[in-house]
Amino acid sequence: MKHHEHFTELEQEQLDWISRFADRLRLLQPHFAEENASQQASEIAAIAWERPDWRALSPEDAASRWLQEQPVP
């Protein structure tokens, strides 16, 4: 999904995958559930959807993988 597209323009499969990915981020990293970071989780999920290798994973596995690849603060 390009940044100029709106979530309402996506196919249901994309919306479901992105939603489940973002929900997993929020579950595993509670700061993504905060009001000012919730949209960030959805944006990360949309970017991950664009990568076929990530899209081939379940959204939950992709979210876990994304978190594992992030640098530790």
Secondary structure, 3 states (H helix, E strand, C coil): CCCCCCHHHCCHHHHHHHHHHHHHHHHHCHHHHCCCCHHHHHHHHHHHHCCHHHHCCCHHHHHHHHHHHCCCC
